[in-house]
Amino acid sequence: MRVVAFITQPSTVRAILAHLGEPIRPPTIAPARGPPLWDRPDARPRDDP
């Protein structure tokens, strides 16, 4: 595949995406996750046999 054109005009990009039935707005970003539980200062080793 090769690049034939590079579109930089936002109005043109919106028109093309709308014509193709694609979403115009970017997806929402999920909130960041907390640190893993083993990184907590009060974490204890597991007692698995």
N, C-alpha and C positions, 0 to 999 in steps of 0.2 A: 504494500500500500504506500502511496506517496501523497504528500500534501499538495493540493492543487491551489488552495486559497486559504488565507488567514483573515478571518473576519474580526474586526475590532470595534465596529459600531454597535453599541448595546441595543439600539432599536432594531437593527437588522438581525442580530442574534435572537432577540425575543420573537421577532416575526417568523424566523425559520423554525424555532423550537415550537411555537404555537401551531404552525402548519403541520409539523410532524407529530403533534399530539404529545409532546414531551413537556415535563414541568418546566416552568419559566424560572421559578424561585429555587435557590439551592436547598438541599435538605437541611433540616435542623441538626445541630450538633448535640450529641448526647452529653449529659454532664459527666465530668471526670469521675472515675471510680476512686474509692479510698485505697489506702495502702493494704497489702496483704496482711492477714491476721498474724502471721508469724513475725512481722516487723514491729508489732506492738511491744512496748516495753514490758507489759505484764504477761506476755506469752509464755506458756510452759510447754515443755516437750510432751509429746503424746505417750501414753502408757500402754501401747499396743504390745501384746505378747509375741 
